[in-house]
């Protein structure tokens, strides 16, 4: 097992909107604190082709480029996301950054919630990043609720208002 310097910022890498927001915040925190960033990606037996190139692609999606001013360690783990983060953030001076989907207790009951488990079990500080507005707005539109506005029309109105 590799030995890493502590303290550091530990983040789980996911290509969802919430995961990319957490990655962006983790890079900013590592930069602000002057700490190395440990980026983890979980590989299960169902997805055997995940490698470090997908982690680097997530950095491109989240930040526009791989951060040159932050020391980054990428790791692909065979453990679950929760297990990999718990095994990596062993020092009380570490910081865990996770995305919080905000889907509620019903979703967490059936699929689990990485942020809730990290907040409950971590031995170091945890920073839970809320889902971006676009992810929350898309999730609000369900078939059982009446649609008040189309998401695209709302985007067009708001972007026109921001332009002037």
Order of alpha helices (4+ residues) and beta strands (2+ residues): beta-alpha-beta-alpha-beta-alpha-beta-alpha-alpha-beta-alpha-alpha
